[in-house]
Amino acid sequence: MKNVLITGGAGFIGSHVVRLFVNKYPEYRIVNLDALTYAGNLANLRDVEDAPNYSFVKADICDFETLCRIFVQYDIDGVIHLAAESHVDRSIKDPFTFARTNVMGTLSLLEAARRHWGGDWEGKLFYHISTDEVYGALELDQPEGCAPYGSDFFRESTKYAPHSPYSASKAGSDHFVRAYHDTYGMPALVTNCSNNYGPYQFPEKLIPLFINNICKSKPLPIYGKGENVRDWLYVEDHARAIDLIFHRGRVGDTYNIGGFNEWKNIDIVHLLIRTVDRLLHRPEGASDHLITYVTDRAGHDLRYAIDATKLRNELGWEPTVQFELGIEKTVRWYLENQEWLDTVTSGDYRRYYEEMYR
């Protein structure tokens, strides 16, 4: 039996990865380690929480001694590391927390794995999930014959140039993972993904926040003029890519995971308004007046765009969910799971788990 430790498994992307592995690999033991900070919610995994091959451990990845005990207790031989602070706005207000969790937490996890594995690397893997934001920013140009928003893309060979405390902390964690591979020979690999969206995303991020605000006729604050461009990836497509890379990726390598799907923020907002209003049987354009332009975020990168050609060519992965369809599925999920959304936005879910793990 493979014993796979998935960190951050109660979060947005992590819960989709945990669910996929628990259901697809009944012969594995899946250990979900999560500190249950504000973005961690075990309600995301109610459909698998009683599965015989699933275990949950509440722990902080910065707690090195606890990590060492977990590696021994569950005899971990594979790590999928998703636990991270991930919201850029929060990193600007509190960079220390991001450095602690994303850099020191990753280092603690690497060292716990190295000590447990003791140089016997056979059948072992440390898989670190990162972000496209470590690469910096791309130009927003539209030369004839090129992609919609520019001629350049982030590739695995792109030099790092992080611009926010969040992306700087993720860049630091990426470098530590590669350093452990180069220095100790630890089997490790890194993936850098574009913006994810879909069910169970904490409503501080653009898409779930704006779905909720449109439903409740609250303002839709847009940074600057809404011209910033991002590549968007449906979360279940990302989980499939993680599964594929975990089993077939080349050790020591890097893979970019993107949706081949660039959108300006303002265009996404208009799409969300049309979709939510239609599903709520409101007149077309009923929520357009909610759009509010606010002062741009400090260091706001203009454009990110992932080139996932390597992953497609080497491992045969492609995104399967077209964006407008993915938005439709996502909006429907939030409308049909209003209790989940209300519990999260009110903070009640945290009080429940604080009582459970007191």
N, C-alpha and C positions, 0 to 999 in steps of 0.2 A: 504493500500500500504506500502510495506517495502521501506524505504529510506536507500540505501546502499552507503556509502562513500568508494570509492576505491582510495587510494593514490598511486601516481606513475603510474597512468593509461595511461599516454602517453609514457611510456617506453616499453621495450621489453616484459617482462612477463605481466606487467600490461595491455598493450593494448589487449593482447589475453584474459585476464580475463574480461576486460570491454566488449569486443565484445561478448563473450559467455553470459554474464549476460544480456546485452541489448537485445540480440536476443532470449534468452531462457525464460526470465522473463519479458514480456511486462507489467505485473502488478506492477513491482518494479520501483522506481525512482533510476537510477544509477547516482551518482555524482562523476565525475572524477576530483580529485584534483591533480594538478601537477605544479611544479615550472618552468617547461620547461627549466631545465638546459641542458647541452650539450647532454644528452642521452634521453631527452624527445622530442617527435616529434608528433604533432597532425596529421601529414600525415598518421601515423599508424592507424588512426581511421576514415578515410574519409568515409568508408562504413557505419558508424553508427552515424556520427556527426549530422545528421538531424532527428534522431529517436526521437519520442515524449517523451520517457522515459529516455532520456540522457541529462545530463547537464555537462558542463565543467567549472571549476573554477581554474584560475591561482593563486596559493598561495604557500608559503613556509611552510612546516610543523613545522618550528621553530618559526613561527609567531603566538604566542599563542592567542593574541586577535582576529586575523582574523579567526583562527580555531574555537574559541568560537562562533563568529558570524555565521560561516558556519553551525555549529551544530544546532543553533537556526533557521536559515533561512530555512534549508532543513529538520529540525526535524529528524536528523540522528538517526537511531536505529541499524545499523549494520556497522562495519568498517572492510574492508579488506586492511591491511596495507602492501603495497609493496614499497613505496617510500624509496629509500636508495641510498647512494653511494656504488658502488659494485665492482670496479675494483682494484684488489690487487696492481698492479703497481702504480696506482695513490695514494693509501693509504700510500705507502712507501715514496712517495715524499711529501705528504701533509696530515699527520695524523689528523691535527686539523679539517679539513673539514669533515672527516669521523666521528670523535667524535661528532661534532656539529650536523650533519644531522642524523646520525644513532642512537645516544644516546639521545641528547637533543630534536631532532625532535620527536622521539618516545615518550619521556616523555611528551612533549607538547600535543601530540595527545591523550595520555592516560588521562591526566588531563582535557583536554577539554571534552572528552567523559564522564568522571566521574562527572564533574560539570553539564553537560547537563542532564545526566540520573538521577542524584540526588538520587542514591540509589535504584531507581525503575528499577530492572534488568530484569523484565519480557520482553521477546522478544528482548533482547539486546545481542550483541556479538561483542567483539573486537578480530579479527583474525589477528595474526601477522605472516608474512612470513619471515623465516630466511634461513640460509645456513648450509650445512654440515661442512663448514670450522671451525665452532665454536668448533668442537670436536678434532681438532688437526690433527694428521697424523697417518696412519696405516703402519705396516710393509709390505714390499714387499717380501713375501715368497711364495713358490709354493709347499707345501707338497702334496704328492700323495693323490688323492681323494678329494681335496679341490677346491675352485673356482679358476679361471685362475691365479689370482695374489696374493692370500693370504687367510688365514683361519679366519681372524677377520674382523668384519664389525662395522660400526657405528649403534648403536641402541638407542632407546629413553632413555635408562638408562646410556648411555656412558657419562662419566664426561667431562666437558668442559676443553679444553686445547688450546685456540687459539694462533696462532703463528705469525700473521700479524696484523698491525693496523686495516685493514678491518675486519678480523674475530674477533678481540678484541672488536671493536665497535658493531658488530652484537651480540656478546655474552652479552655485556652490555645491549643492547636493549631487548634481550630475558629475562634477569633477571628482568628488570623493568616491563615487561608485567606480568610475574609470580608473582612479588611482589604486583602488583595492584590486582591480583586475590586473593592472600592470605591475603592481608591487608584489602582491601575494599570489597571483595566479588565480584568484577567486573567479569562478565562472559567473559572469555578470553581463547584463546588457541594459541598454537605455532606450526608451522610446519617448519621442516628443510629439504631443498631439495638439490639434487645433481646438477651438471652442466646442465643448459638448453641450447638448441640449436633450431634453426628454423627460420622462416621468421621474419623480422623486428628487428633483433638483431643488436645493434650498432657495427660497424666494428672496434672495438678495441679488441674484444674478439676473441679467436683463430679461430673458424670456419668461421665467416664472414670475418675476416681480411685476412685469408689465401685464401678463395675463391676469394676475390677481387685481392689479390696479384698474384695468379695464372693466373687469367684472363688477368692481365696487365703485366705479366712476370716480376714481382718485387720479391726481395728476400723473403724467408720464414724463419724468424729468430726463431730458436728453442732453448729454454733454456737447458743448459747442454747437455746431450746426448738424450734428448727426452724420458727418461725412466719413467717420472712421470705418474702415473695412476689416472684417474678420472672415475667416474660413470656418464653416460650421459643420459639425459631425454629430449624427444621431448616436446617442450613448450606446445603444445595443450594437451598432456597427463597431464602435470602439471596443466593446467587450469581446466581440468575435475576433478582432485583431489581436487583442491581448492574449486570448486563448491560443491563437495560431502562433504567435511569436514565442510564447512560453514553451510550446512544444517543438517548434521547428526553427526558431530564430538562431542565427549564428552567435555563439558566445563571443563576447568582446565587441559586438557590433552595435550600431545605432540604427533605429528605424523611425522615420517620420510617419505619423498617422494623421491623415487629413481627409476632408470630405470633397475636395475638388469643387468647392462651393462657397464662393466669396459673395458677401452681401454687405452693403452699407447699413449702419445702424438704423438710420431713418427709414430705409426701405423695409427692414424687419418690423419696425414699429407699425408701419402702415399695414403690413401683412397680418400682424397680430390683431390690430383693430378690426380689419375686415373679417377675420376668422372668428374672433370672439363675438363680435356683434351679430354675425350671421347665425352662429350656433345658439345665441341667446334670443334670436328672433327680433333683433333690434333693426331699425332702419339703417340702410347703408350710410356710413359716415357719421353715425350717431355719436361716436366717441372721439372723433377727430379733434374736438375742442380741448381734450385732455392733454394734448401734446404741449409740453413746456420746455423751453430751451434754458439751460443753466450754464454757469461758468464751467469751462472745460476742466477736466481733471489734470493735475500737475503731471507732466511727463507722459501725456496720453499719446501712445504710439499711433500713427496714422493708419498703417495697414499691416496685417499679418496674412501670409498665404503659404500654405504647406504644399510641397511637392511630394506626394506619396508614391511616386513611380517605382522606387526601389522595392517597397513592400508589395506592390502589385506585380512587378516582374519576377521577384524572387520567391514569393510565397503565395501568389495568386489571390491576394485579398483586394477587394474593392468595396466601397460603400454601396449599400443596397437601398437605402431609404432616401428618396428624392426629397428635397428640402420642404416644398410646399406640403407634401404628404406628411412629412415628419412633424411639421408645425400643426397640421390638422390633428394628428394622433396625440401630440403633446397637449394641445388645448383641450381636446376631449378628455384626456386623462385627468387634468386638473379640475375640469368641470364635474367629472364623475367622482372625484375624490376630494370633495370640499371639506370633509371632516379632517382628512390628513392635513390639508392646507391650513385650515383654521387652527388646528392643534399646534402646528409649527409656528405660524405667525403670532399666536398668542403666547408661545413659550410653554404651554402646558405639557408638551412631550418631555421637556427637560425635567420638570418637577416629578413626573412619573418615574423616570429612570434614576433620578437622585434618590428617591425613596427606595427603589429596588436595590441599588448598589451602595446604600449608605453603610 
